[in-house]
Amino acid sequence: MAGDTRQRTARHSGRLCADLNGFREVQRLAYECAEAVAARLRPGVTEREAARMQREWLRERGVRDWFHLPFAWFGDRTAFANFRIPLQFFPTNRRLEPGMPFILDMAPVYKGFSADIGYSGSLGLNPVQDRLMADLQAHRALILEQVRERRSLREIYEDVERLMNRQGYANRHRAYPFGVIAHKIDRVRERRWSPTVFGFGTQSLKGLAGDALHGHREGWSPLWSPYHFSDHPPQPGLWAVEPHLGFRGTGAKFEEILVVTDSRDPEESAFWLDDDLPHVRRWAEEEKAA
């Protein structure tokens, strides 16, 4: 019943005319891909091979466009160790080894809907990454709580970073371009094929640029960063949110869609699009076992 209410509220919000079921479908498809590829990873597989496995899996299921092409990071690259320039984000010939952490990140467009997800795992046991993943649960709760309070994006960013520091971790989403923890996503005009520029789909880039121009005129940004241009309350729409923790060469994150509406009801003003995702199920299982 609550889910039905949320969908009705979202559909009647000015910026949220898109069908949330479409975004949920593509997000679930992306996470299904991540789990399928993670199950196929073996010692010796390279980041480039893992990225190609994601592309092929999604293309076989009808994906023809991307917000960005799939990424894969292994070992200390999960913590963006020594990343200085954008080209370092692209997959390399780094090979996976037993016990090594990995992150799979993909942003497919499917039936005109887009998603951007991040999936963290390891090849065998990795207690450090397990701890990072467990501690990310508090970040998911904090972000939702403060968005509902209509705190500025910049303030929320700072509070997320303070929580990381208290937990003893480094903020690794600061290594992303503009230090973003999130960005807006939207519908994308369907095409049979859309070119990419530096790994990003041109159609999605046009949409983000249009949001940036529109937001600049109205005093908001489609990028959620620690900088002054994010010093405004959350803008209604869909946001791909990705808090990223790092600790001594190991990184972990989740990435999923947060829905923000203009409702005055706190629970309907912001909510995670889907609670049936791998990291959420993992936390529920850990709580049951505790």
Solvent accessible surface area in square Angstrom, and as a share of the most:
residue,aa,sasa,rsa
1,M,184,0.82
2,A,65,0.50
3,G,40,0.38
4,D,76,0.39
5,T,39,0.23
6,R,60,0.22
7,Q,32,0.14
8,R,129,0.47
9,T,29,0.17
10,A,0,0.00
11,R,94,0.34
12,H,158,0.71
13,S,5,0.03
14,G,61,0.59
15,R,98,0.36
16,L,3,0.01
17,C,101,0.60
18,A,16,0.12
19,D,57,0.30
20,L,1,0.00
21,N,68,0.35
22,G,8,0.08
23,F,1,0.00
24,R,41,0.15
25,E,75,0.34
26,V,0,0.00
27,Q,0,0.00
28,R,109,0.40
29,L,24,0.12
30,A,0,0.00
31,Y,6,0.02
32,E,95,0.42
33,C,0,0.00
34,A,0,0.00
35,E,68,0.31
36,A,31,0.24
37,V,0,0.00
38,A,19,0.15
39,A,72,0.56
40,R,128,0.47
41,L,1,0.00
42,R,139,0.51
43,P,82,0.51
44,G,29,0.28
45,V,25,0.14
46,T,6,0.04
47,E,0,0.00
48,R,124,0.45
49,E,59,0.26
50,A,0,0.00
51,A,1,0.01
52,R,105,0.38
53,M,21,0.10
54,Q,0,0.00
55,R,60,0.22
56,E,82,0.37
57,W,23,0.08
58,L,0,0.00
59,R,107,0.39
60,E,134,0.60
61,R,99,0.36
62,G,37,0.35
63,V,0,0.00
64,R,121,0.44
65,D,6,0.03
66,W,5,0.02
67,F,14,0.06
68,H,10,0.04
69,L,43,0.22
70,P,4,0.03
71,F,17,0.07
72,A,0,0.00
73,W,3,0.01
74,F,0,0.00
75,G,7,0.06
76,D,56,0.29
77,R,24,0.09
78,T,0,0.00
79,A,8,0.06
80,F,0,0.00
81,A,34,0.27
82,N,109,0.56
83,F,17,0.07
84,R,186,0.68
85,I,95,0.48
86,P,86,0.54
87,L,118,0.59
88,Q,60,0.26
89,F,19,0.08
90,F,62,0.26
91,P,22,0.14
92,T,40,0.24
93,N,95,0.49
94,R,83,0.30
95,R,138,0.50
96,L,1,0.01
97,E,97,0.43
98,P,105,0.66
99,G,27,0.26
100,M,27,0.12
101,P,11,0.07
102,F,7,0.03
103,I,0,0.00
104,L,0,0.00
105,D,5,0.02
106,M,0,0.00
107,A,0,0.00
108,P,0,0.00
109,V,8,0.04
110,Y,41,0.15
111,K,101,0.43
112,G,2,0.02
113,F,22,0.09
114,S,2,0.01
115,A,0,0.00
116,D,4,0.02
117,I,0,0.00
118,G,1,0.01
119,Y,42,0.16
120,S,8,0.05
121,G,13,0.12
122,S,30,0.19
123,L,31,0.16
124,G,55,0.53
125,L,158,0.79
126,N,18,0.09
127,P,107,0.67
128,V,61,0.35
129,Q,4,0.02
130,D,61,0.32
131,R,146,0.53
132,L,1,0.00
133,M,6,0.03
134,A,31,0.24
135,D,21,0.11
136,L,0,0.00
137,Q,65,0.29
138,A,47,0.36
139,H,0,0.00
140,R,25,0.09
141,A,63,0.49
142,L,33,0.16
143,I,0,0.00
144,L,31,0.15
145,E,96,0.43
146,Q,14,0.06
147,V,0,0.00
148,R,64,0.23
149,E,95,0.43
150,R,77,0.28
151,R,74,0.27
152,S,14,0.09
153,L,0,0.00
154,R,76,0.28
155,E,73,0.33
156,I,0,0.00
157,Y,0,0.00
158,E,61,0.27
159,D,23,0.12
160,V,0,0.00
161,E,31,0.14
162,R,119,0.43
163,L,24,0.12
164,M,0,0.00
165,N,93,0.48
166,R,173,0.63
167,Q,50,0.22
168,G,46,0.45
169,Y,24,0.09
170,A,48,0.37
171,N,13,0.07
172,R,55,0.20
173,H,0,0.00
174,R,104,0.38
175,A,29,0.23
176,Y,24,0.09
177,P,69,0.44
178,F,127,0.53
179,G,5,0.04
180,V,15,0.09
181,I,0,0.00
182,A,0,0.00
183,H,14,0.06
184,K,7,0.03
185,I,9,0.04
186,D,66,0.34
187,R,120,0.44
188,V,16,0.09
189,R,174,0.64
190,E,119,0.54
191,R,117,0.43
192,R,225,0.82
193,W,180,0.63
194,S,4,0.03
195,P,61,0.38
196,T,53,0.31
197,V,72,0.41
198,F,161,0.67
199,G,9,0.09
200,F,62,0.26
201,G,0,0.00
202,T,26,0.15
203,Q,25,0.11
204,S,7,0.05
205,L,62,0.31
206,K,133,0.56
207,G,44,0.43
208,L,36,0.18
209,A,61,0.47
210,G,40,0.38
211,D,19,0.10
212,A,44,0.34
213,L,98,0.49
214,H,72,0.32
215,G,0,0.00
216,H,150,0.67
217,R,176,0.64
218,E,105,0.47
219,G,54,0.52
220,W,16,0.06
221,S,12,0.08
222,P,4,0.03
223,L,35,0.17
224,W,2,0.01
225,S,0,0.00
226,P,11,0.07
227,Y,99,0.38
228,H,138,0.62
229,F,69,0.29
230,S,0,0.00
231,D,79,0.41
232,H,16,0.07
233,P,76,0.48
234,P,7,0.05
235,Q,32,0.14
236,P,29,0.18
237,G,3,0.03
238,L,7,0.03
239,W,1,0.00
240,A,0,0.00
241,V,0,0.00
242,E,9,0.04
243,P,0,0.00
244,H,0,0.00
245,L,0,0.00
246,G,3,0.03
247,F,66,0.28
248,R,217,0.79
249,G,29,0.27
250,T,14,0.08
251,G,0,0.00
252,A,0,0.00
253,K,0,0.00
254,F,1,0.00
255,E,1,0.00
256,E,0,0.00
257,I,0,0.00
258,L,0,0.00
259,V,0,0.00
260,V,1,0.01
261,T,0,0.00
262,D,90,0.47
263,S,24,0.16
264,R,241,0.88
265,D,66,0.34
266,P,86,0.54
267,E,104,0.47
268,E,35,0.16
269,S,4,0.03
270,A,0,0.00
271,F,6,0.03
272,W,14,0.05
273,L,7,0.04
274,D,7,0.04
275,D,82,0.43
276,D,70,0.36
277,L,1,0.00
278,P,19,0.12
279,H,8,0.04
280,V,25,0.14
281,R,90,0.33
282,R,62,0.23
283,W,6,0.02
284,A,45,0.35
285,E,112,0.50
286,E,71,0.32
287,E,107,0.48
288,K,177,0.75
289,A,90,0.70
290,A,122,0.95
